[in-house]
Amino acid sequence: MIAKKHLKLTGSSDISWKDSIVQTIQEASKTIDYISSVKILDQSAEIDGNKIVKYYTTIDLTFDIDPRG
């Protein structure tokens, strides 16, 4: 049996929401093994004047629990 664990994370980017997702997954993968899926929970942005200056994405990251312990 494979057990899965979920972790809710929020990341940011100066470029785009897609980049925010990619950067958050890359950062999480430095310490989490067996990442199997991601679900986008929320997207928001910081605006300065009439321009988006920061993109935020909250994700639900799913990973398998290592069966070896």
C-alpha positions in Angstrom: 0.0 0.0 0.0 1.2 3.5 -0.8 0.2 6.3 1.6 0.2 9.8 0.3 0.7 13.0 2.2 -0.5 16.5 1.3 1.3 19.8 2.0 -0.2 23.2 1.4 2.4 25.7 0.2 2.4 29.3 -1.1 5.1 30.5 -3.4 5.7 33.7 -5.3 7.3 35.0 -8.5 8.0 38.3 -10.2 7.4 36.8 -13.6 4.0 34.8 -13.7 1.7 32.5 -11.8 3.1 29.6 -13.8 6.7 30.5 -12.7 5.4 30.8 -9.1 4.1 27.2 -9.3 7.3 25.9 -10.9 9.6 27.7 -8.4 7.5 26.4 -5.4 7.7 22.8 -6.7 11.5 23.1 -7.4 12.1 24.5 -3.9 9.9 21.8 -2.2 11.7 19.0 -4.2 15.0 19.9 -2.5 13.7 18.4 0.8 10.7 16.3 -0.3 11.0 13.0 -2.2 8.4 11.2 -4.2 6.3 14.2 -5.3 3.5 12.8 -7.3 1.0 15.6 -8.1 0.1 19.2 -7.5 -3.3 21.0 -7.3 -3.6 24.7 -7.7 -5.7 26.1 -4.8 -5.5 29.8 -5.2 -3.8 32.5 -7.2 -3.4 36.2 -6.3 -1.2 39.1 -7.1 0.3 42.2 -5.7 -0.3 45.4 -7.7 1.7 48.6 -7.7 0.0 51.3 -9.7 -1.6 49.5 -12.6 1.0 46.8 -12.9 1.3 43.3 -11.3 4.6 43.2 -9.4 4.3 39.9 -7.6 2.4 36.7 -8.4 1.3 34.3 -5.6 0.1 30.7 -5.9 -1.1 28.4 -3.2 -0.7 24.7 -4.1 -1.6 21.4 -2.6 1.5 19.2 -3.1 1.0 15.5 -2.9 3.8 13.0 -2.2 4.2 9.4 -1.4 5.4 8.4 2.0 8.5 6.4 1.8 7.5 2.8 2.4 11.0 1.9 3.7 10.5 4.2 6.7 
